[in-house]
Amino acid sequence: MRLIALAATVSALVMAAACGANGQDGAPAGEPGAPLETRAANAPDQRPAFAGQTRAPGVRTDRAMSHAVVASGLEHPWGLALLPDGRWLVTEKPGRMRIVSAQGQVGEPIEGLPAVSARGQGGLLDVVVGPTFGQDRLIYWSYAEPREGGNATAVARGRLSDDGTRVENVQVIFHALPTYDGDKHFGSSLAFDRQGHLFVTLGERSDRPMRPQAQDPASHMGKLIRINADGSIPQDNPFANRQGGALPEIWSSGHRNVQGVAIAADGSVWTMEHGTRGGDELNRPEAGKNYGWPVIAYGVEYAGGPINEGITAREGLEQPVYYWDPVIAPGGMTFYDGAMFPEWRGNLLVAALKEKHIARLILDGNRVVGEERLMSDIGERVRDVAVGPDGAIWAITDEQDGKLVRLAAN
């Protein structure tokens, strides 16, 4: 083990009053109802499908907060998962997984993980603690799997040894298909629902020849996947009987590069996906539905110009709950259910890579009614976010010298 001392507080984020939703009181600073986002859109002629679909009002928390670096020296950490004893599992993209204590002790790499394809956006990705960890100590992780002819996302599980130094009896429970020789858009975030189903997010591999596979029911690319904890197919999956030739693992389709998934208190599934220049999306994927990529999309191509026909809506294709233009580049996400900030309960916390903050989204049913930027002075790409046992917010930064950071009330 190597010990990294708890750093001094990096900054104090003193915040003023917020608007009335989900327990908020008062009004946001500045003009009431003014959008948080004020930059010019990449696609200024596009219009949201409904009021509030983009540029939600800015809100501010009436609480003094500060964040502190707990550990550093992590190489492009990607996934963050809380163990029952209060320590954290952290993945590093080159293929390592470590246990980090709440005091900043960083363990040696856990042994027994399969090889990863660590190039471009590939590598070791998300990690979650299994719902029956107390009985079987199973953990689950996603990664870019090297294969003959290329790579693709896979999900494995294994028993974390009693001393936390290795994983045992490793099984690969899901292999995304087809294999492709590329280095982008692997997804991949993991979340268990209360029934023990595992949701796996996948990208469509980015390159233009691969984009149409997001609409192909015989491909896993650009899909949200739902499997049982052992990799078998839930019988109530929308395509469990392979109607229309659809792969039975598919829950929803038409996604671009989904790197965040979280389960709400009511059991609904929510995802975050990257757009191009504009068009980062918050979705609430429902069984069997199609979320449009690349047929419909907000934003423009990276090089400029319209995405395909340049349309944002078509009958039979679902709209995002919310989108950003310009983008924030969303990573991991979680619903807040802690005790430290009771006024945040039910809010969605989203890691923002490009804009280097945590976005707090206030929800009213299926609509975003307020947005706040937390930890906005950290100056590093925030990759994943989680809630600690006391309700403090924990995050990892996707940097060569990546950090584990704790945000708490003063």
Secondary structure as UniProt FT lines:
FT   STRAND          2..3
FT   STRAND          9..14
FT   TURN            22..23
FT   TURN            32..33
FT   TURN            44..45
FT   TURN            51..52
FT   STRAND          57..58
FT   STRAND          64..74
FT   STRAND          77..82
FT   TURN            84..85
FT   STRAND          88..92
FT   TURN            93..95
FT   STRAND          96..100
FT   TURN            102..103
FT   STRAND          105..106
FT   TURN            120..121
FT   STRAND          124..129
FT   TURN            131..132
FT   HELIX           133..136
FT   STRAND          138..147
FT   TURN            148..149
FT   STRAND          150..160
FT   TURN            162..163
FT   STRAND          166..175
FT   STRAND          190..192
FT   TURN            194..195
FT   STRAND          198..201
FT   TURN            208..210
FT   HELIX           211..215
FT   TURN            217..218
FT   TURN            221..222
FT   STRAND          224..227
FT   TURN            229..230
FT   TURN            235..236
FT   TURN            238..241
FT   HELIX           243..245
FT   TURN            248..249
FT   STRAND          250..253
FT   STRAND          257..263
FT   TURN            265..266
FT   STRAND          269..273
FT   STRAND          280..283
FT   TURN            287..288
FT   TURN            293..295
FT   TURN            302..303
FT   TURN            308..309
FT   TURN            315..316
FT   STRAND          322..324
FT   STRAND          330..335
FT   HELIX           342..344
FT   TURN            345..346
FT   STRAND          348..352
FT   TURN            353..356
FT   STRAND          357..364
FT   TURN            365..366
FT   STRAND          367..374
FT   TURN            376..377
FT   STRAND          382..387
FT   TURN            389..390
FT   STRAND          393..397
FT   TURN            400..401
FT   STRAND          402..409
//
